[in-house]
Amino acid sequence: MAAKADFYEILGVDHRARPEEIQRAYRRLARRYHPDVNPEEGAEERFKEINEAYAVLSDPVQRSRYDAARQPRFADYGSESPRRPGGSRGRRVWARAGGNPFDLADWWFGAGGHGFGARARDGADAEADFQVSVEEAYLGGRRQVTLTGLTGTELYEVEIPPGVTTGTRIRLPGLGLAGRGGGNGDLYLVVRLAPHPRYQVTDRDVSVDLPVAPWEAALGATVTVPTPAGGVQVVLPAGSSSGRRLRLRGRGLPNPHGPPGDLYATVRIVIPEHLSLAERRLFQRLAQRSQFDARADL
């Protein structure tokens, strides 16, 4: 069975494309391949693929899950590791970089004109993307990765220290490529924070939306702010409008070498979609009695 096409390739966008870029690509392709305007054979099937790809990539949650599923395990797709100069054999490690699989053994031999710090006798260091959730970056944790070489498949438990951010390198000593002298290089897992449906991370600061009811915003209330480590109760000041930012000092990502980041909760006033008769009457009475003009400054 043929491998399922990559959704990013179907839309012709990079895996780091912004939502608006994905939307523009979808509209352009949908107009081109819509069965009503394109009678060519295969256009309808292409149109279905485009819609399927857009349905996933336009939804932050589905896109995050899809991106996580695209990350391959560190596994060997060949039956035998290539021979090194001098007749020694080394491990073969596969990884993903920039969305494309590559064989780190090729880098050991110098393919492409450069490598990951290859040393003639000590073995070559290697790097691989390692996607980490915001919760894992906040709390730390353990993750199993699979490495497959000549001796078979082995599971390694990776310690994720609290406070990792995009670009953090986690070192796995001796799991790189073998050198002529018998020593192995190291494998570095380069952290990439996965997109999250709730939290946004900037450096070590974390941002989150805080939905509140109109009466909570007007009168003030004690509300629970979600954080990657669990809910935290804060006092919402009376008279808070949508867009107001509440700063929770030290509730951002931990920092092993300094102060932690902060968490910012942005107030979003949420109106009930369906009002009961009593609620409607209360709002009507408020509208009749209030002198407040929300557009006085326009």
Number of C-alpha atoms within 10 A of each C-alpha: 3 4 5 6 10 12 21 18 12 18 24 14 16 13 15 11 13 11 13 10 13 21 15 13 17 23 14 11 17 17 13 15 20 17 18 10 10 14 11 9 9 11 17 16 12 18 20 15 16 23 18 13 21 21 14 16 24 16 12 15 15 14 20 18 15 14 16 16 10 12 17 14 17 18 17 21 13 14 11 13 16 16 12 15 11 9 9 13 18 23 23 25 26 24 23 19 14 11 15 8 12 15 15 25 24 14 20 23 17 13 11 8 7 12 19 17 15 21 17 14 14 17 24 27 26 26 22 21 19 25 18 21 17 25 18 20 23 24 16 18 13 11 13 12 14 15 20 20 19 14 7 9 13 12 12 13 11 15 14 18 16 17 21 26 22 17 13 15 18 19 18 18 12 15 20 27 27 28 24 18 12 14 16 22 24 21 22 21 20 21 21 19 21 18 20 16 13 14 18 18 19 12 11 20 18 22 20 20 17 21 19 22 14 18 13 18 21 16 12 16 16 11 16 16 21 17 21 19 13 9 11 12 10 14 12 20 15 13 14 19 16 16 13 15 18 19 14 17 13 15 20 25 27 23 16 11 7 7 13 17 21 18 27 24 22 19 21 19 19 13 12 10 6 8 11 10 8 9 12 12 12 12 12 11 11 12 11 9 9 8 8 9 7 7 6 6 5 4
